[in-house]
Amino acid sequence: MATPNEKKFPGNIFGWLTCRQVLNIMVLLGFMFNYMLRVNLTIAIVAMVVPANKTGSDNNFTAVDSGCGGVVSAPVNSSISVSSIAPVEELEQTRYEWDEYLQNMILGSFFWGYICTELPGGRLAEIVGGRRVFGYSMLVASIVTLLTPLAANLHYVAVIILRVVLGFMLGATWPAMHPMTAQWIPPMERSKFIANMMASSLGAAITMPVCGFLIASLGWESVFYVTGVVGLVWSVAWFLLVFDTPAQHPRISYEERRYIENAIGTATSRSGKTLAVPWRKIFTSPPVWAIIITHAASVFGYFTVVNQLPTYMKSILHFNIKENGLLSSLPYLGKYIFAVITSTLADHLRKSGKMSTTATRKMFTTFALAVPSLLMLAQVFLGCDRIASVAFFTVALTVNGAVTAGYLGNGLDIAPNFSGTIFGMANTLSSLGGFLSAYMVGSLTQNNQTFPQWRIVFAIISATYAVGALMFIVFGTGELQSWNSEPETEKQKQEREERTPESIPLKGTS
């Protein structure tokens, strides 16, 4: 929805869209396609490998007491989560004899590169701009995706190398968006803009059925060709339509540029000078650690539930594959919708003056983490109830979408000049949490999936969410930190006071 100020602007692009509206659309699509490039192999690998137990023999199955008043016949040492997402039609296509260990190593290699570029990516975006970091990362990731079928035919090591490169490129994309937000989006509209990052969840919800259809109709190679081409087309459009700052945009109107720059004010540096990172002050800042720890707790809980949900629903709740795939996609869609709703509400509360930025961030962060914490605690006691469990999982992960109105954009509140660095630090720790999550579930459930084992998992998730909420309540803030900018000299202060918005020359205007 356009703001009153936006309605004044003459159309900048296509005759009816403002530059910020175009940026919103491109970022939303960018994060959808970002996750599409990330999860395509997770779905396609089912069709890439020689099916296990193809003879239909039951010799490799064992009876397991699920702990919920029933016995399930489960394959020994099998993985359910991937196959429950994309049932595969029998097509004549190349398949590889990759065992369970090798498949997991191929899928996990993405994170080897991903964790390396979180912090450098955020800092690089602060120096050279988010347009280049995000755009080139997506461009290379798209090319890597197109090369995946060729790599698979060469050797599984080639696939692993490509996945490391893919992770290396995509790891820089998330923190790169915060510096761009600081340059383009007025402070009172940033929650809604940050919600575009949650389009990754929407991308996952769409990618799963689309890839399943491609595999069944055209074979697994088509998944990489289609998603790779989509990524390439988006990358070209990104470089044509998006620029790092309003001042660099060749088609922005005088009114829109002045509105953006006046709304942002002096909190974000527009001088082109690269500010030195105040590392000591960042590492000793309680508000920064509130963001980092809260983000790590939230992502740990989210990934633990999402990544393990298909296995739990198959082994403990006994949903069949078709039901499992549908129900497992509900949290992705719910999280995105809730992120948009709560972010719009948060910006309204702040802009209207009904709540301060600090109060708004704390309220939505607490809501986004405390509710899932309580629901996971309820799952400890009611986890054998199929209807209750589905409701708990869906509501918990949907409500977690409110983080976009809470801590997720908080780095832009407290230090917009170093928001990429802060988010890079937070995402690095949360990526480590993703490794820890998989290790925890694997160690606790081992080979036999039983509800008593899962009760421990849910209790840990509940406690983790609670710690994250408590951390932000105590140490979180929406106040701009003094170390965000270099101390202003007397001469600079005098020049700023003498300069009016109308006196600032705008390039490209008459």
C-alpha positions in Angstrom: 0.0 0.0 0.0 1.4 3.4 -0.9 2.0 5.9 1.8 0.6 9.5 1.5 4.0 10.7 0.5 4.4 8.0 -2.2 1.1 9.2 -3.9 2.8 12.5 -4.6 5.6 10.9 -6.6 5.3 10.7 -10.4 5.8 7.2 -11.7 9.6 6.5 -11.9 9.6 3.1 -13.6 7.0 1.7 -16.1 5.1 4.9 -15.6 3.4 3.9 -12.3 5.8 2.3 -9.9 8.1 4.2 -7.5 11.7 3.1 -7.1 11.0 1.9 -3.6 8.1 -0.2 -4.8 10.3 -1.8 -7.5 12.9 -2.5 -4.8 10.3 -4.2 -2.6 9.2 -6.4 -5.5 12.8 -7.3 -6.5 13.8 -8.1 -2.9 10.7 -10.2 -2.3 11.4 -12.2 -5.5 15.1 -12.3 -4.7 14.6 -14.1 -1.4 12.0 -16.4 -2.9 14.5 -17.5 -5.6 17.4 -17.4 -3.0 15.8 -20.3 -1.1 14.7 -22.0 -4.3 18.4 -22.3 -5.3 19.2 -23.6 -1.9 16.6 -26.3 -1.5 16.3 -27.6 -5.1 18.9 -30.4 -4.5 17.2 -31.4 -1.2 14.1 -32.3 -3.3 15.8 -33.6 -6.5 18.3 -35.9 -4.7 15.4 -38.3 -4.1 15.2 -39.0 -7.9 19.0 -38.7 -8.4 19.8 -41.8 -6.3 19.1 -45.5 -6.9 16.0 -46.2 -4.7 16.7 -48.2 -1.6 14.8 -51.5 -1.0 13.7 -51.5 -4.7 12.8 -55.1 -4.6 10.0 -54.5 -2.2 11.4 -56.9 0.4 10.5 -56.3 4.0 13.8 -57.8 5.3 15.2 -54.3 6.0 12.2 -53.2 8.1 11.9 -53.5 11.8 9.0 -53.0 14.2 9.4 -50.0 16.4 7.3 -48.9 19.4 6.6 -45.3 18.7 5.7 -44.6 22.4 2.3 -43.3 21.3 0.3 -46.4 21.8 1.2 -48.0 18.5 3.9 -49.8 16.5 5.2 -48.5 13.3 7.1 -50.6 10.7 10.1 -48.4 9.9 13.1 -49.0 7.6 16.4 -49.4 9.5 18.8 -46.4 9.1 16.6 -44.7 6.6 15.9 -41.1 5.9 12.3 -40.1 5.6 12.4 -36.3 5.5 13.4 -35.8 1.9 11.3 -38.6 0.3 8.2 -37.4 2.2 8.4 -34.1 0.4 8.8 -35.2 -3.3 7.3 -38.5 -4.3 9.0 -39.6 -7.5 7.6 -41.1 -10.7 9.6 -43.9 -12.3 11.2 -42.2 -15.3 14.1 -43.4 -17.3 16.9 -41.2 -16.1 20.4 -41.4 -14.8 20.6 -42.4 -11.1 23.6 -42.6 -8.8 24.6 -45.1 -6.2 25.0 -42.6 -3.4 24.4 -44.1 0.0 22.7 -42.4 3.0 26.0 -41.1 4.4 27.1 -39.6 1.0 23.7 -38.0 0.4 23.9 -36.2 3.8 27.4 -35.1 3.1 26.4 -33.6 -0.3 23.5 -31.8 1.3 25.5 -30.7 4.3 28.3 -29.3 2.2 26.2 -26.2 1.4 26.8 -25.0 5.0 30.6 -25.3 4.7 30.5 -22.3 2.4 27.4 -20.7 3.9 28.9 -20.1 7.3 32.1 -18.5 5.8 30.5 -15.4 4.2 27.9 -14.3 6.7 30.0 -11.7 8.4 32.2 -10.8 5.4 29.1 -10.4 3.3 27.5 -7.9 5.6 30.7 -5.9 5.9 31.4 -6.0 2.2 27.8 -4.7 1.5 28.6 -1.7 3.9 31.7 -0.9 1.8 30.7 -1.6 -1.9 26.9 -1.7 -1.5 24.2 -4.4 -1.2 23.4 -4.2 -4.9 26.6 -5.8 -6.0 26.9 -8.3 -3.1 23.3 -9.5 -3.4 23.2 -9.4 -7.2 26.5 -11.1 -8.0 25.9 -13.7 -5.3 22.6 -14.7 -6.9 24.1 -14.6 -10.4 27.0 -17.0 -9.5 24.6 -19.2 -7.5 22.3 -19.5 -10.6 25.3 -20.5 -12.8 26.4 -23.1 -10.2 22.8 -24.5 -10.2 22.8 -24.9 -14.0 26.1 -26.8 -13.8 24.9 -29.3 -11.2 23.6 -32.0 -13.6 27.0 -31.9 -15.4 28.8 -32.1 -12.1 26.7 -35.1 -11.0 27.7 -37.0 -14.1 31.4 -36.3 -13.5 31.6 -37.3 -9.8 29.9 -36.7 -6.5 33.0 -34.7 -5.4 32.1 -32.2 -8.2 28.6 -31.8 -6.7 30.1 -31.2 -3.3 32.4 -28.5 -4.6 29.5 -26.8 -6.4 27.4 -26.9 -3.2 30.2 -25.3 -1.2 30.4 -22.5 -3.7 26.6 -22.2 -3.7 26.7 -21.8 0.1 29.6 -19.4 -0.1 27.6 -17.1 -2.4 24.2 -17.3 -0.7 25.7 -16.8 2.7 26.5 -13.2 1.8 23.0 -12.4 0.6 21.1 -12.1 3.9 23.4 -9.6 5.7 23.8 -7.6 2.4 20.2 -6.5 2.6 20.5 -4.5 5.8 22.9 -1.9 4.4 20.6 -1.4 1.4 17.6 -1.0 3.7 19.5 1.6 5.7 20.0 3.6 2.4 16.5 3.2 0.9 13.9 2.7 3.5 12.7 5.4 6.0 13.1 4.2 9.6 9.3 3.9 10.2 8.8 1.6 7.2 11.7 -0.8 7.8 9.8 -3.6 9.5 7.5 -4.1 6.5 10.5 -4.0 4.1 12.4 -6.5 6.2 9.4 -8.8 6.0 10.4 -9.3 2.3 13.3 -11.5 3.6 10.6 -14.0 4.9 9.7 -14.6 1.3 12.3 -17.3 1.6 9.6 -19.3 3.4 7.2 -18.6 0.6 9.8 -19.7 -1.9 10.2 -23.0 0.0 6.4 -23.6 0.0 6.3 -23.0 -3.7 9.5 -24.8 -4.7 8.6 -28.1 -3.1 5.5 -28.9 -5.3 6.9 -27.3 -8.4 10.1 -29.3 -8.2 8.1 -32.4 -7.5 6.1 -31.8 -10.7 9.2 -31.2 -12.7 10.8 -34.4 -11.5 7.7 -36.4 -12.2 7.3 -34.9 -15.7 10.7 -34.1 -17.1 13.3 -35.8 -14.8 15.5 -34.4 -12.0 17.8 -32.5 -14.3 15.0 -30.1 -15.2 14.9 -28.9 -11.6 18.3 -27.4 -11.9 17.8 -26.0 -15.4 14.5 -24.3 -14.5 15.6 -22.9 -11.2 19.0 -21.8 -12.6 17.4 -19.9 -15.5 14.9 -18.2 -13.2 17.8 -17.1 -11.0 19.7 -15.7 -14.1 16.7 -13.8 -15.3 16.1 -12.3 -11.9 19.8 -11.3 -11.6 19.7 -9.4 -14.9 16.6 -7.6 -13.8 18.2 -6.8 -10.5 21.1 -5.0 -12.0 18.9 -3.0 -14.4 16.3 -1.9 -11.8 18.1 -1.7 -8.4 20.8 0.8 -7.2 22.6 1.1 -3.9 21.3 4.6 -3.0 18.6 7.0 -4.2 21.4 9.4 -5.3 22.7 6.7 -7.7 19.4 5.8 -9.3 19.1 7.3 -12.8 15.3 7.3 -12.9 14.3 8.4 -9.4 12.1 11.5 -9.2 13.3 14.6 -7.3 10.3 14.2 -4.8 11.0 10.6 -4.0 14.7 11.0 -3.5 14.2 14.1 -1.2 11.5 12.3 0.8 13.8 9.2 1.4 16.9 11.2 2.3 15.0 13.6 4.6 13.3 10.7 6.4 16.5 8.8 6.9 18.4 11.9 8.1 21.9 11.7 9.3 21.8 8.3 11.0 22.9 6.6 7.8 26.1 7.8 6.2 25.6 9.0 2.6 29.0 10.6 2.2 30.5 7.6 0.3 33.2 7.4 3.0 33.7 3.9 4.5 33.4 4.0 8.3 35.8 1.9 10.4 33.9 -0.7 12.3 34.1 0.0 16.1 34.7 -3.7 16.9 35.3 -3.2 20.6 32.1 -1.3 21.1 30.1 -3.8 19.0 31.5 -6.8 20.9 30.8 -5.1 24.3 27.3 -3.8 23.3 24.5 -5.6 25.2 21.9 -4.6 22.5 24.0 -6.2 19.8 24.3 -9.4 21.8 20.6 -9.3 22.4 20.1 -9.5 18.6 22.7 -12.2 18.1 21.5 -14.5 20.9 17.8 -14.0 20.2 18.4 -14.7 16.4 20.4 -17.8 17.2 17.6 -19.1 19.5 14.9 -18.3 17.0 16.6 -20.0 14.1 17.6 -23.0 16.2 14.0 -23.6 17.1 12.7 -23.0 13.6 15.2 -25.2 11.8 14.9 -28.0 14.4 11.1 -28.2 13.9 11.0 -27.6 10.1 13.9 -30.0 9.2 12.7 -32.7 11.5 8.9 -32.3 11.2 8.5 -34.7 8.3 10.3 -37.4 10.2 8.3 -36.9 13.3 5.0 -36.9 11.4 5.9 -40.1 9.6 7.5 -42.1 12.5 5.5 -40.9 15.5 2.1 -39.6 14.2 2.0 -42.1 11.2 0.9 -39.7 8.5 1.3 -41.1 5.0 3.7 -39.5 2.5 1.0 -37.4 0.7 -0.4 -36.0 4.0 3.1 -35.4 5.3 4.2 -33.3 2.3 1.1 -31.1 2.5 1.2 -30.6 6.2 5.0 -30.0 6.3 4.5 -27.0 3.9 1.9 -25.2 6.0 4.5 -23.5 8.4 6.4 -22.0 5.5 3.3 -20.2 4.1 2.0 -19.2 7.5 5.3 -17.7 8.6 5.4 -15.4 5.5 1.8 -14.2 5.8 2.2 -13.5 9.6 5.5 -11.7 9.0 3.8 -9.2 6.6 0.9 -8.6 8.9 2.9 -8.0 12.1 5.5 -5.9 10.3 2.8 -3.6 8.9 1.3 -3.3 12.3 4.7 -2.6 13.9 5.4 0.2 11.5 2.0 1.7 12.1 2.4 1.6 15.9 5.8 3.3 15.6 4.8 5.9 13.0 1.6 6.9 14.9 3.6 7.3 18.1 1.4 4.8 20.0 4.5 2.8 20.9 8.2 3.6 20.9 10.6 1.6 18.7 12.0 -0.1 21.8 8.6 -1.2 23.1 7.5 -2.3 19.7 10.6 -4.5 19.1 10.4 -6.0 22.5 6.7 -6.8 22.3 6.8 -8.5 18.9 10.1 -10.4 19.7 8.6 -11.7 22.9 5.4 -12.7 21.1 7.4 -14.4 18.3 9.4 -16.5 20.7 7.3 -17.0 23.8 4.3 -18.4 22.0 6.4 -21.1 20.2 8.1 -21.9 23.5 4.7 -22.5 25.2 3.5 -24.6 22.3 6.6 -26.8 22.3 6.1 -27.3 26.0 2.5 -28.4 25.3 3.9 -30.7 22.7 5.9 -32.5 25.4 2.6 -33.6 27.0 0.3 -33.8 24.0 2.7 -34.9 21.3 0.8 -38.1 20.5 -2.3 -36.3 19.5 -2.2 -35.9 15.7 -4.6 -32.9 15.5 -3.0 -31.1 18.4 0.5 -31.7 17.1 -0.2 -30.3 13.7 -1.9 -27.3 15.2 1.1 -26.7 17.6 3.7 -26.9 14.9 1.8 -24.8 12.4 0.9 -22.0 14.9 4.4 -22.0 16.5 6.2 -21.5 13.2 3.6 -19.1 11.9 3.8 -16.9 14.9 7.6 -16.9 14.7 7.2 -14.8 11.6 6.6 -11.8 13.9 10.4 -11.7 14.3 10.4 -9.3 11.3 8.5 -6.8 13.5 10.9 -7.5 16.4 14.6 -8.2 16.5 15.2 -9.0 12.8 15.5 -5.3 11.8 16.7 -4.1 15.1 20.3 -3.6 13.9 18.9 -0.9 11.6 17.5 0.8 14.7 20.6 0.8 16.8 23.4 1.1 14.2 22.3 1.4 10.5 25.8 2.1 9.3 26.9 -1.3 10.7 23.6 -3.3 10.3 25.2 -5.7 7.8 28.1 -6.5 10.2 25.7 -7.1 13.1 23.3 -9.3 11.1 26.3 -11.2 9.7 27.5 -11.9 13.2 24.0 -13.1 14.2 23.5 -15.3 11.1 26.9 -16.9 11.7 26.0 -18.0 15.1 22.5 -19.2 13.9 24.2 -21.2 11.2 26.2 -23.0 13.9 22.9 -23.6 15.6 21.6 -25.4 12.5 24.5 -27.9 12.8 23.9 -28.3 16.5 20.2 -28.8 15.9 20.7 -31.7 13.5 23.3 -33.3 15.8 21.0 -33.0 18.8 18.0 -34.7 17.1 20.2 -37.4 15.7 21.8 -38.1 19.0 18.6 -38.2 21.0 16.4 -40.1 18.6 19.2 -42.4 17.2 17.9 -45.2 15.0 14.5 -45.8 16.7 12.1 -42.9 16.6 10.0 -42.9 19.8 7.9 -40.2 21.5 9.8 -40.3 24.8 13.0 -39.4 22.9 11.2 -36.6 21.0 9.8 -35.2 24.3 13.4 -34.3 25.2 13.8 -32.5 21.8 10.7 -30.5 22.3 11.7 -29.5 25.9 15.0 -28.2 24.6 13.4 -26.2 21.8 11.0 -24.7 24.4 13.8 -23.7 26.7 15.8 -22.2 23.8 12.9 -20.1 22.6 12.4 -18.9 26.2 16.0 -17.9 26.6 16.0 -15.9 23.4 12.8 -14.0 24.4 14.2 -13.2 27.9 17.5 -12.0 26.4 15.8 -9.5 24.2 13.4 -8.3 26.9 16.4 -7.5 29.2 19.0 -6.1 26.8 17.1 -5.2 23.6 16.6 -1.5 22.6 15.5 0.5 19.7 17.7 3.5 20.5 20.4 4.7 18.1 23.8 3.8 19.6 26.4 6.6 19.9 29.1 4.5 18.1 27.0 4.3 14.9 28.7 7.5 13.6 32.0 9.2 14.1 32.0 12.1 16.5 30.8 15.2 14.7 33.3 18.1 14.6 32.2 21.7 15.3 32.6 22.6 11.6 30.4 19.6 10.5 27.8 20.6 13.0 27.7 24.2 11.8 27.4 23.1 8.1 24.6 20.7 8.9 22.6 23.3 10.8 23.0 25.8 7.9 22.0 23.3 5.2 18.3 22.9 4.4 16.8 20.0 2.4 15.8 22.3 -0.4 19.4 23.5 -0.7 20.8 20.1 -1.4 21.4 19.6 -5.2 20.0 16.4 -6.6 21.8 14.8 -9.5 19.7 14.5 -12.6 17.2 17.2 -11.7 16.7 20.6 -13.0 
